[in-house]
Amino acid sequence: MKKDSKFLISKKHNQQKVTVLTCYDYPTAVLEDKAGIDIIFVGDSVGPNVLGYKSEIEVTMDDMIHHLKAVRRGVTDAYLLVDMPYKSYETPEQALKNTNIFISNGADGIKLEGAKEKVIKYLVKHGIEVAGHIGLNPQTHVIKSIQGKTFESAKELIEDALILEKAGIIIIFIELVPEEIAKIITEKISIPTIGIAAGRFCDGQVLVVNDMLGITPRKLKHAKWYHNYQDMTYQAITKYKEEVEKRLFPAEENVIHMVREELEKINIWIEYFGRKKRDYI
Ligand code: KIV
């Protein structure tokens, strides 16, 4: 069943958790979709996690379109969300133009960072489904520090969540805030909150897929390793290298053979050709 925004919102009302994972390529999209992940999210975290960029700020519209198209080919049921990259939604008009590019490339909705009320209202008016993102915003906060730790900053986060809900967003990502504040926001608004490093009480959770598969070399406090990609992949590559060098790979089971009759014809031809060549010389 294709998941839409109504389905995602109904999960909150039925006290069911919303599952979200980032995704940047076709084979991972196929697996996430098969596993029943609700929202497959092409995040601008593709920059540091896949493209080797120093930060999300380097990610362009072209990068996002390239990865969105790959992920789209692998998704059947999940809601496909895509991140608006840095400086792609400076004005309502620019935001709509870029959003329409994503929608025409298969996105179901877009996510943008910060309390961009005017931009969000404009997009919603034009029929776009928008996800908000408060707390740590990687496109603005160069230093990744916990947000909403003090009364003033927590109050601002709660107010922003209410403003964004009123502006018409369908869900809101809350990143790197104390779980107490994420809980208050979750209880105050009627759309699903999706937490990352925001504790246990959000309506759903999102992780960067590289962080949960152990592709990211460091273990992060908020994430959990469900797989040890680094070690397993390194071991596999090392073994392959050794086996090629020791002539253990390819083995008999990896080899394609020719049928005997055809091979005999080739051998006869080679012999004839060799003789002719000698005559010529
Ligand atoms: O781009 C990203 O990965 C994000 C995280 C909050 C999931 O925005």
Boltz pocket constraint, residues with backbone or C-beta under 6 A from the ligand:
constraints:
  - pocket:
      binder: B
      contacts: [[A, 22], [A, 42], [A, 43], [A, 44], [A, 45], [A, 46], [A, 83], [A, 173], [A, 175], [A, 196], [A, 206], [A, 207], [A, 208]]
      max_distance: 6.0
